[in-house]
Amino acid sequence: MKPDVSVVIPTFRRPDRIKRAVNSVLAQKIHALVEIVVLDNDPDASARDMVRSLAAGIRWPIVYGHEPEPGVANARNAAMKLAQAKLIVFLDDDETAASENWLENLLDVQAQTGADLVFGPVQGRVEGNVPHKAYIEARFTREGPEQSGLIDTYYGCGNSLLKRAKFFSDSPIFDPAMNEIGGEDDALFSKALADGAKIAWAASALVYEEILPERATLSYSLSKAFAFGQGPSQTCWQRRKIFGVIYWMAVGLGQFCVFGGLYALRWVVRAKKRPELLDRAAQGLGKLLWFKGLEPRFYGASAL
C-alpha cells in the first residue's frame, strides 16, 4: 500500500540533526499512512548508521537513500524518486516540527484549498549569545498571514508540501545547475506559480530551524541576502525578460544607495549599527550583480 504522504528530509553531514528531525516527525499525531525518506547527500554516507538505528521498531517506515554526488538539487531529485506518495512534504535536516499537529495542519490546508503547494512558518533559533542574534534569527525566519488560506507568493522548500501531479512531474524536478548556489526551489516554484499553480499558507504548521554555529554570523547572513537579491534578476534573465532585468537592476541600485547610505550615515555619527540596513543593501547589490559566476556558493562540492 502506498503512503498518503512522504516526508522528505535531505541531509549533508549532520547525523545528530537528522535524529532530531526524524523524531519530530515520528511524534506527529495523525492517522494518515506516512513514510519518511532520508536522503543522505554525503559521499561518505555519514547518516546511514543513524537512520538504521532510528528505523528499528517505529510506527512508520524510514526509507534511506544515498546520493553520493553532492548538490542540493541532486539530493532533492534523488529523494523525489524514492518517495512513493502523491503528496511530498519537505523538512530540512536542521528543522524540527514545533508541535505534534504540524503535519496534520499542512495536510488539512492542502485538502481544504486544493493547493499544489503549501508553505508553513519557520522560526529561526540560535543557541547562546552571538553578535546580531535577533537579526540572524530573523533572516532564517519565515512569516506569513495570520490565517491559513490561498496566497499569491511562494517561499523556500523547507517546511513545504507539494502535490506531485501536474506541476512537479518533469525530470529533473529541481535544476542541477543550482547544486552549489541554491535557489533551485525558488526557480521551480516561481515557474509553477507562473503556470497557474495554486499556493496556500498553513499558519499553524510551524517548524523551528536550529541555526548552525557556522551560519550564525553576520557575513553568512549577508551572503544569503546577496544571493536572495540576485533571484529576481536571474529569473527574468532565464525567461529572457530584458525589461524585467532592467527593472530589478534599477530597484537594486536604489536599494543599495538608500540602505547603504543610511548605514554609512549611522557609522559616521556613531549611532547603533543596524545590520538590517546592510541586509537590504546586500539584497540591492545582488539585484545589480546577478551575473553568472558571481553567485555565492553554499552547497554541494563547495561544502566538502
Secondary structure, DSSP 4 states (H G I P E B T S, - for coil): ---SEEEEEEESS-HHHHHHHHHHHHT----S-EEEEEEE--TT-TTHHHHHHHTTT-SS-EEEEE--S--HHHHHHHHHHH--SSEEEE--TTEEESSTTHHHHHHHHHHHH--SEEE--EEEE-SS--TTHHHHHHHT-B---SS-EEES----STTEEEE-TTTS-SSSSS-GGGTTT--HHHHHHHHHHHTT--EEE-TT--EEEE--GGGSSHHHHHHHHHHHHHHHHHHHHHTT-HHHHHHHHHHHHHHHHHHHHHHHHHHHTTPPP-HHHHHHHHHHHHHHS--TT-S---SGGGG-
